[in-house]
Structures are given as C-alpha cells and as structure tokens.
Amino acid sequence: YCIKFFPPWRALMRATTAEQRAEAFMNAVPQVEVLERAFVECSKGKAFFGGDAVGLVDVVVGGFVVWFKVVDEVAGSSLLDEAKFPGLAAWAERFLAVDAVREAMPDAGKLLEHYKGFLAKLASPAGST
C-alpha cells in the first residue's frame, strides 16, 4: 500500500501551484479511500486500526497526520475529509488526543513554517532545477 500511497502524497506535498495541487489531490484521494476501507476492516468498529488501543499501524499511519493537516492548510484541501472519510477523520482525532502521541508529535505551527519555507525553495528558480 505504501508504494501506491507515497507518490501521490509526495506530489501533493511538493505542489507549488493550484493546478499541481488539484491534480495531486485528485490522485491521492483514491489512496485515502483504500486507507479508509482498511481502517473500517481492521478496526472492526473499534477506536484504532488494531482495536481499542494504539498499535503499530496507528503509529505508522499516524506519523503523517500532522503533515496531512499542514499540507491541507497550505493547499486548501482536506485529505482526511470528515464527510468522505469518516472513519479515518475520527481515528485521526482520537489518535492525536492520546497523551503519548500528543507529546511525541511535532508542533504543527513549527512544521507549517518549515513546510512554507520548503515550498518557497521549490518554487524559486534555484529550487526547481
């Protein structure tokens, strides 16, 4: 799954124009649909991928949640849209609310500033070579 998810995610993360973002977002959505189905199947109605407690899959996927939010803020998108992906959206909020996760996650504000700087470098003539 990761092999299929990361190319569209990387394209969305590196998009510097509205057109690039729209195309990358459209390519990423089918991959999030797969992840939504996987969550529903694996969680069996419980809070996390593996059940009632955070497990390995939660940690692996959850490591990207703050990045998803940062990219969404800049791109004006919603990769974990609550209407389209209710299971994942609710899971992401529960995951981020876990004390150990909250303590380990990077500061979203600092990550946002870093990401904006990264995009500025990509958009500059020197960054596009």
URZIMO-V74800 format. One record per backbone hydrogen bond with DSSP energy under -0.5 kcal/mol. NH is the residue of the N-H (numbers start at 1). CO is the residue of the C=O. Records with the same first field share a line. If there is no record, write none. Layout:
BEGIN
NH->CO, CO
END
This chain:
BEGIN
4->1
5->1
6->2
7->3
8->4
9->5
10->6
11->7
12->8
13->9
14->10
15->11, 12
21->17
22->18
23->19
24->20
25->21
26->22
27->23
28->24
29->25
30->26
31->28
32->28
33->29
34->30
35->31
36->32
37->33
38->34
39->35
40->36
41->37
42->38
43->39
44->40
46->43
48->51
51->48
59->55
60->56
61->57
62->58
63->59
64->61
65->62
66->62
68->64
69->65
70->66
71->67
72->68
73->69
74->70
75->71
76->72
77->72
81->78
85->81
89->85
90->86
91->87
92->88
93->89
94->90
95->91
96->92
97->93
98->94, 95
102->98
103->99
104->100
105->101
111->107
112->108
113->109
114->110
115->111
116->112
117->113
118->114
119->115
120->116
121->117
122->118
123->119
124->120
128->124
129->126
END
